[in-house]
Amino acid sequence: MRWIPLWLLLLGSVLPARAQDTLALPGLRQRLRVLPADTSRVRTLNQLCYGLHDVAPTRALPYGEEAVTLARRLHDQPGLLYSLLYLGSCYANLSDGPHALQLQQQALTLAQQLHHADGIVRSYAGMGGIHHERGDTTSALRNYRLGLEHLREPGVSVRTQLMLLGNLGGLSFYMGHTADGLLYTRRAMQLAHQHGDLSGESVYVGHLGTYYLRQERLDVAEGLLRKALTLAETARNQRVEASQLTMLATVLLLREQTDEAEELARRALALARRISFPERVLDAYDIMAGVNEVRQDYEQAYGWRQLYVALNDTLNSQARLNTLSALQTRYETRAKENQIRLLTQRGQLQQLRNRVLWAVVATLLLGLAGVGALTWKLRRSRQALARHHAALEQANADTRRLAASKDRLYSIVAHDLRGPVTSFVGVTELIDFYLRTGDEEGLRRLPTQVRQSAQHLNGLLDNLLNWAVTQTGELAYEPAVLPLDELLLQATELHQSAAEARQITLSTTAPEGLAAWADAHMSGTVLRNLLGNALRFTPRGGSIHLSAVRAPTTDEVLVQVTDTGSGMSPEQVQALLHPEQEPARRPNGHARSGTGLGWPLCQAFVQRQGGRLQISSRPGLGTTVTFSLPLAKQPAPAPVQHIVTSA
């Protein structure tokens, strides 16, 4: 099974855009030039955003942002609903998961207010897809099942039903729930067939074929994929056709039918190049390399593999650039809003000056009787000018702060992403070396290295995106009753496998019923960062203890993370608690290192909730980090001890 592309094994189930959606784009752009700022313009912007969100998400972003802004200004609630849905899909395709989830949640809230069944189902399907992409299968499955509860309600479109059923089928296969995966995929296939959607039917027939390919039932897989290819050719959907060609070529290669496999791969390569579909070009390169390896023509195989590596590096770089471009678009949108606000204030100032001049003329005509009134009006004008001047100064300061935050974000991304990406490049070189030398033991060690690099990169991106949200002022503080025993258990369960691998004991102590009045997302982020640091610097055989107690003198709870690691000197503790004080004099070789965002993010989240964060540490004696949260007024019984992972 070595030649099966990764995208086949993941069984992605996003319904492809119809061919007519893409073909209509030039006409929509032409129409947009003459449309006024009304609801018809919102609909046209939404159509452009949806038509481009999958094939060119960076080009779709400006249309989506303009649609959201215009719909809000016009109070066009149905238009705003789909604007949020399509814009969220754009950011999801650009790997900006947190912002995409925020937009989809706004769409869900609006759809529930409007009792809009189609919007509700699409919101749940969209949020489920984002969670699945981020590896959170539990949240993905929960959202998909919530969407299923509304699937049969009047008003849910066929395309929305196909999207939810297809995504749910793909997730079920991914989680190993084969019966559910077959059920939902076949329902989607039958629904597409009933409504004459040949492209959708081709996609879901192909998914069934891919499932049997994973089960190594190659004869069944070949039959299904040939049917899927015929449907795609009939529908004249070239993107789906290119995908089915590569899948069928993969099956034929595994069956050692190299001649037909090569023919289909070349057809897929030519078609993918013609329609600018680089992912399928990459798969065609991979299949051609596999064909030549089976034929033992290693020189040709090496050439195709070099093309694969070069294009893969290009696609990875382009993906990173697209993500940065999405962030830049968000910054530029806010900058434009600030400019509009400034222009509005200037207009108000000009109107105020005009009123003052008219008052002066009126006062001269009235004579001495108007002197008192003129003085009073001038005094009020000066006060208004002072207030508007202060507002302008504040707006300018905000703009400078946003620019500085953007520059810092770029520098951190450029510096800290290099390490994990370089690690992935090194792994690909090791794969090539071990394959050439036949070192099976070396190949078995590679998954651990890839997993560690991926976990590091995921934690880095999560902190970067959270930090970017705090810097742009979009941080939503939503406190609620937060049971602390559940918070501690969730954190330890997340790091359980890492602790077991290093023979580190994780334990928690929290009184049953003790709860904080806090934001669950912020508190979880703080605890995950602190526990991640403790795991990083605790040696094998060590222990980490998480506890929560009520403060003896204040209405607060204290959450502690205590490790038996190497500890820190007083200078290193001061450098963490006060990073703004003489950064050039920080001691070298301090124990805690990383992106530089985790600790400031913890401080920002704790302070946002009205708490404090403290460190107690000595070299060689471990470290204890304590942060406080407001107490939720609930009784707290005796403490309960949980041992999560033992050495």
Secondary structure, 3 states (H helix, E strand, C coil): CCCCCHHHHHCCCCCCCCHHHHHCHHHHHHHHCCCCCCHHHHHHHHHHHHHHCCCCHHHHHHHHHHHHHHHHHHCCHHHHHHHHHHHHHHHHHCCCHHHHHHHHHHHHHHHHHHCCHHHHHHHHHHHHHHHHHCCCHHHHHHHHHHHHCCCCCCCCCHHHHHHHHHHHHHHHHHCCCHHHHHHHHHHHHHHHHHCCCHHHHHHHHHHHHHHHHHCCCHHHHHHHHHHHHHHHHHHCCHHHHHHHHHHHHHHHHHCCCHHHHHHHHHHHHHHHHHCCCHHHHHHHHHHHHHHHHHCCCHHHHHHHHHHHHHHHHHHHHHHHHHHHHHHHHHHHHHHHHHHHHHHHHHHHHHHHHHHHHHHHHHHHHHHHHHHHHHHHHHHHHHHHHHHHHHHHHHHHHHHHHHHHHHHHHHHHHHHHCHHHHHHHHHHHHHHHHHHHHCCHHHHHHHHHHHHHHHHHHHHHHHHHHHHHHHHCCCCCCCCEEEEHHHHHHHHHHHCHHHHHHCCCEEEEEEECCCEEEECHHHHHHHHHHHHHHHHHCCCCCCEEEEEEEECCCCCEEEEEEEECCCCCCHHHHHHHHCCCCCHHHCCCCCCCCCCCCHHHHHHHHHHHCCCCEEEEECCCCCEEEEEEEEECCCCCCCEEEEEEECC
